[in-house]
Amino acid sequence: MAAEDKLGRDTVMLDLRELVDSFDALVIASGRNDRQVRAIAEEIERLVDIALDVKPNHVEGWTSAEWIALDYGDVIVHVFDEAAREYYDLEHLWNAAPAFRSASIA
């Protein structure tokens, strides 16, 4: 998976199809610092473009790289630094969603 290719940590996919109508899934990954967060997000963009010929509809967070969000419509990818991930705790916010860790996502 793209996040692991750039040494991302604790990648999880939350299946939100039964909880919201606006999108199907959140993918969440962590990097240790801003450079790694950017590298993970860039690799995700690159591999999605190669595999699916799809670019994100919108990207937020490149400037600070504490939290980069890639909006692919039905799937939203969040790449956090570790402090921001802990602070925003999206897994807890969406704890009713089935979660699939990186070993089961590939």
DAJOCOR-V251451 format. One line per field, one symbol per residue. psi: psi as a letter, one per 20 degrees, with the letter a starting at -180 (. if undefined). burial: 1 if it has 9 or more other ideal C-beta (glycine too) atoms within 8 Angstrom, else 0. Layout:
psi->???
burial->???
This chain:
psi->qgghhkkqqlpqppojhihqihrhqppprqrhrhghgggggghggghggghilpqqhqpqjhghkhoppookeippppoqrhghggghlhhghkiiqpporhhig.
burial->0111110111111111000000101111111001011111101111111000000100101000111111110011111111011001011001001010110010
